[in-house]
Amino acid sequence: MKRGAKSGIFIIAPIEGPAGERIAALQAEHDPRILKLGKPHVTIAGSSGVGPVAANTTVEELEAALRPIADSTAPITLRFAPPTRFMQTEIVVLPLDPHGPLRTLHERIKMSGLKAAAPRFFFTPHVTLSLYRELPKDVLNALLRQRFDEPVVVDRIEAHLTHDTGESKRLLTLPLAGKLQVVAR
């Protein structure tokens, strides 16, 4: 696969509950086009740290590689840092700690043997609030003042075949079934 690919299979962790609902509301208000990418989520593989998995990977190959990882990974409690602009762009994200159990999950997927494109960025886990729109300064500042103090629990991963046009199709869902819950700080 080519370097910096934007199409292929992305491995994500959905963000649900009150925080997920609030994020979805902010996305709808500030950048409705982002809703084409699905519900709020953190991308574990497909963008930063490891590029998209080859689009011709079968569901059976995905499951064979990912099920042992999901079965031995406990749900992960995450805390968002304050919103920020992503790498000097107009993209607004809620950063997550790139270390600890989230990094471990990412690295295990990266080393799973799935064929993937080169990453576009270093591993920088986050949830995107605004992707496509350049926001007026006052709106941008209001979005950057938002705070998400409540922790969220990631309890599953999903594999999505995603095209650079924004179309996405879920291929596989696996619960994180490990026993010990770890809190990322």
PyMOL commands that set and color helices and strands:
alter all, ss='L'
color gray80, all
select helices_A, chain A and resi 17-30+32-37+59-71+101-110+137-144
alter helices_A, ss='H'
color red, helices_A
select strands_A, chain A and resi 8-14+41-45+76-78+84-85+92-95+126-130+152-154+156-162+168-175+182-183
alter strands_A, ss='S'
color yellow, strands_A
deselect
rebuild
show_as cartoon
